[in-house]
Amino acid sequence: MFLKASCIYNLVYAIKLHLKVHFHEILH
């Protein structure tokens, strides 16, 4: 259960980071 939650957390973090980088590219 904990491992699954950790996996989902890492996935969400990776998606947020990707969107942040993408958003930064669009602005500049």
PDB file of N, CA, C and O in Angstrom, chain B, residues numbered from 101:
ATOM      1  N   MET B 101       0.838  -1.208   0.000  1.00  0.00           N
ATOM      2  CA  MET B 101       0.000   0.000   0.000  1.00  0.00           C
ATOM      3  C   MET B 101       0.876   1.263   0.000  1.00  0.00           C
ATOM      4  O   MET B 101       0.663   2.193  -0.779  1.00  0.00           O
ATOM      5  N   PHE B 102       1.857   1.261   0.892  1.00  0.00           N
ATOM      6  CA  PHE B 102       2.765   2.416   0.980  1.00  0.00           C
ATOM      7  C   PHE B 102       3.562   2.579  -0.315  1.00  0.00           C
ATOM      8  O   PHE B 102       3.776   3.692  -0.796  1.00  0.00           O
ATOM      9  N   LEU B 103       3.994   1.453  -0.862  1.00  0.00           N
ATOM     10  CA  LEU B 103       4.784   1.464  -2.097  1.00  0.00           C
ATOM     11  C   LEU B 103       3.963   2.029  -3.259  1.00  0.00           C
ATOM     12  O   LEU B 103       4.481   2.766  -4.098  1.00  0.00           O
ATOM     13  N   LYS B 104       2.690   1.679  -3.293  1.00  0.00           N
ATOM     14  CA  LYS B 104       1.790   2.157  -4.346  1.00  0.00           C
ATOM     15  C   LYS B 104       1.592   3.670  -4.222  1.00  0.00           C
ATOM     16  O   LYS B 104       1.617   4.387  -5.222  1.00  0.00           O
ATOM     17  N   ALA B 105       1.398   4.144  -3.003  1.00  0.00           N
ATOM     18  CA  ALA B 105       1.218   5.572  -2.765  1.00  0.00           C
ATOM     19  C   ALA B 105       2.481   6.336  -3.148  1.00  0.00           C
ATOM     20  O   ALA B 105       2.407   7.427  -3.713  1.00  0.00           O
ATOM     21  N   SER B 106       3.633   5.760  -2.840  1.00  0.00           N
ATOM     22  CA  SER B 106       4.914   6.385  -3.168  1.00  0.00           C
ATOM     23  C   SER B 106       5.092   6.478  -4.678  1.00  0.00           C
ATOM     24  O   SER B 106       5.599   7.476  -5.191  1.00  0.00           O
ATOM     25  N   CYS B 107       4.674   5.439  -5.381  1.00  0.00           N
ATOM     26  CA  CYS B 107       4.771   5.396  -6.843  1.00  0.00           C
ATOM     27  C   CYS B 107       3.888   6.479  -7.463  1.00  0.00           C
ATOM     28  O   CYS B 107       4.309   7.174  -8.387  1.00  0.00           O
ATOM     29  N   ILE B 108       2.668   6.617  -6.952  1.00  0.00           N
ATOM     30  CA  ILE B 108       1.730   7.627  -7.446  1.00  0.00           C
ATOM     31  C   ILE B 108       2.275   9.024  -7.151  1.00  0.00           C
ATOM     32  O   ILE B 108       2.186   9.919  -7.991  1.00  0.00           O
ATOM     33  N   TYR B 109       2.844   9.210  -5.948  1.00  0.00           N
ATOM     34  CA  TYR B 109       3.408  10.503  -5.561  1.00  0.00           C
ATOM     35  C   TYR B 109       4.546  10.895  -6.500  1.00  0.00           C
ATOM     36  O   TYR B 109       4.635  12.043  -6.935  1.00  0.00           O
ATOM     37  N   ASN B 110       5.420   9.927  -6.811  1.00  0.00           N
ATOM     38  CA  ASN B 110       6.539  10.183  -7.720  1.00  0.00           C
ATOM     39  C   ASN B 110       6.041  10.523  -9.118  1.00  0.00           C
ATOM     40  O   ASN B 110       6.608  11.383  -9.791  1.00  0.00           O
ATOM     41  N   LEU B 111       4.983   9.851  -9.552  1.00  0.00           N
ATOM     42  CA  LEU B 111       4.406  10.092 -10.871  1.00  0.00           C
ATOM     43  C   LEU B 111       3.821  11.508 -10.947  1.00  0.00           C
ATOM     44  O   LEU B 111       4.046  12.228 -11.920  1.00  0.00           O
ATOM     45  N   VAL B 112       3.075  11.896  -9.920  1.00  0.00           N
ATOM     46  CA  VAL B 112       2.479  13.236  -9.864  1.00  0.00           C
ATOM     47  C   VAL B 112       3.578  14.300  -9.851  1.00  0.00           C
ATOM     48  O   VAL B 112       3.472  15.323 -10.527  1.00  0.00           O
ATOM     49  N   TYR B 113       4.632  14.045  -9.076  1.00  0.00           N
ATOM     50  CA  TYR B 113       5.755  14.984  -8.990  1.00  0.00           C
ATOM     51  C   TYR B 113       6.425  15.157 -10.351  1.00  0.00           C
ATOM     52  O   TYR B 113       6.754  16.273 -10.754  1.00  0.00           O
ATOM     53  N   ALA B 114       6.623  14.042 -11.054  1.00  0.00           N
ATOM     54  CA  ALA B 114       7.253  14.069 -12.375  1.00  0.00           C
ATOM     55  C   ALA B 114       6.395  14.852 -13.377  1.00  0.00           C
ATOM     56  O   ALA B 114       6.917  15.612 -14.192  1.00  0.00           O
ATOM     57  N   ILE B 115       5.075  14.656 -13.305  1.00  0.00           N
ATOM     58  CA  ILE B 115       4.153  15.364 -14.202  1.00  0.00           C
ATOM     59  C   ILE B 115       4.178  16.864 -13.901  1.00  0.00           C
ATOM     60  O   ILE B 115       4.218  17.679 -14.823  1.00  0.00           O
ATOM     61  N   LYS B 116       4.154  17.232 -12.621  1.00  0.00           N
ATOM     62  CA  LYS B 116       4.196  18.645 -12.231  1.00  0.00           C
ATOM     63  C   LYS B 116       5.487  19.291 -12.714  1.00  0.00           C
ATOM     64  O   LYS B 116       5.478  20.407 -13.234  1.00  0.00           O
ATOM     65  N   LEU B 117       6.596  18.578 -12.538  1.00  0.00           N
ATOM     66  CA  LEU B 117       7.898  19.089 -12.952  1.00  0.00           C
ATOM     67  C   LEU B 117       7.933  19.280 -14.468  1.00  0.00           C
ATOM     68  O   LEU B 117       8.454  20.281 -14.961  1.00  0.00           O
ATOM     69  N   HIS B 118       7.380  18.324 -15.198  1.00  0.00           N
ATOM     70  CA  HIS B 118       7.339  18.386 -16.659  1.00  0.00           C
ATOM     71  C   HIS B 118       6.502  19.583 -17.126  1.00  0.00           C
ATOM     72  O   HIS B 118       6.899  20.306 -18.039  1.00  0.00           O
ATOM     73  N   LEU B 119       5.346  19.784 -16.492  1.00  0.00           N
ATOM     74  CA  LEU B 119       4.477  20.903 -16.852  1.00  0.00           C
ATOM     75  C   LEU B 119       5.143  22.232 -16.534  1.00  0.00           C
ATOM     76  O   LEU B 119       5.003  23.200 -17.281  1.00  0.00           O
ATOM     77  N   LYS B 120       5.872  22.275 -15.416  1.00  0.00           N
ATOM     78  CA  LYS B 120       6.571  23.485 -15.004  1.00  0.00           C
ATOM     79  C   LYS B 120       7.628  23.871 -16.035  1.00  0.00           C
ATOM     80  O   LYS B 120       7.755  25.039 -16.403  1.00  0.00           O
ATOM     81  N   VAL B 121       8.379  22.881 -16.494  1.00  0.00           N
ATOM     82  CA  VAL B 121       9.415  23.109 -17.507  1.00  0.00           C
ATOM     83  C   VAL B 121       8.772  23.534 -18.827  1.00  0.00           C
ATOM     84  O   VAL B 121       9.258  24.451 -19.489  1.00  0.00           O
ATOM     85  N   HIS B 122       7.686  22.872 -19.206  1.00  0.00           N
ATOM     86  CA  HIS B 122       6.973  23.175 -20.443  1.00  0.00           C
ATOM     87  C   HIS B 122       6.412  24.594 -20.401  1.00  0.00           C
ATOM     88  O   HIS B 122       6.505  25.335 -21.380  1.00  0.00           O
ATOM     89  N   PHE B 123       5.834  24.963 -19.272  1.00  0.00           N
ATOM     90  CA  PHE B 123       5.257  26.290 -19.086  1.00  0.00           C
ATOM     91  C   PHE B 123       6.350  27.351 -19.187  1.00  0.00           C
ATOM     92  O   PHE B 123       6.133  28.416 -19.764  1.00  0.00           O
ATOM     93  N   HIS B 124       7.515  27.061 -18.630  1.00  0.00           N
ATOM     94  CA  HIS B 124       8.658  27.972 -18.661  1.00  0.00           C
ATOM     95  C   HIS B 124       9.126  28.183 -20.103  1.00  0.00           C
ATOM     96  O   HIS B 124       9.496  29.292 -20.488  1.00  0.00           O
ATOM     97  N   GLU B 125       9.106  27.108 -20.895  1.00  0.00           N
ATOM     98  CA  GLU B 125       9.512  27.183 -22.308  1.00  0.00           C
ATOM     99  C   GLU B 125       8.537  28.041 -23.112  1.00  0.00           C
ATOM    100  O   GLU B 125       8.947  28.794 -23.996  1.00  0.00           O
ATOM    101  N   ILE B 126       7.250  27.923 -22.803  1.00  0.00           N
ATOM    102  CA  ILE B 126       6.216  28.686 -23.511  1.00  0.00           C
ATOM    103  C   ILE B 126       6.367  30.187 -23.223  1.00  0.00           C
ATOM    104  O   ILE B 126       6.216  31.013 -24.123  1.00  0.00           O
ATOM    105  N   LEU B 127       6.660  30.527 -21.981  1.00  0.00           N
ATOM    106  CA  LEU B 127       6.810  31.931 -21.606  1.00  0.00           C
ATOM    107  C   LEU B 127       8.012  32.585 -22.273  1.00  0.00           C
ATOM    108  O   LEU B 127       7.968  33.771 -22.600  1.00  0.00           O
ATOM    109  N   HIS B 128       9.084  31.829 -22.479  1.00  0.00           N
ATOM    110  CA  HIS B 128      10.323  32.402 -23.038  1.00  0.00           C
ATOM    111  C   HIS B 128      10.550  32.110 -24.482  1.00  0.00           C
ATOM    112  O   HIS B 128      11.555  32.540 -25.049  1.00  0.00           O
TER     113      HIS B 128
END
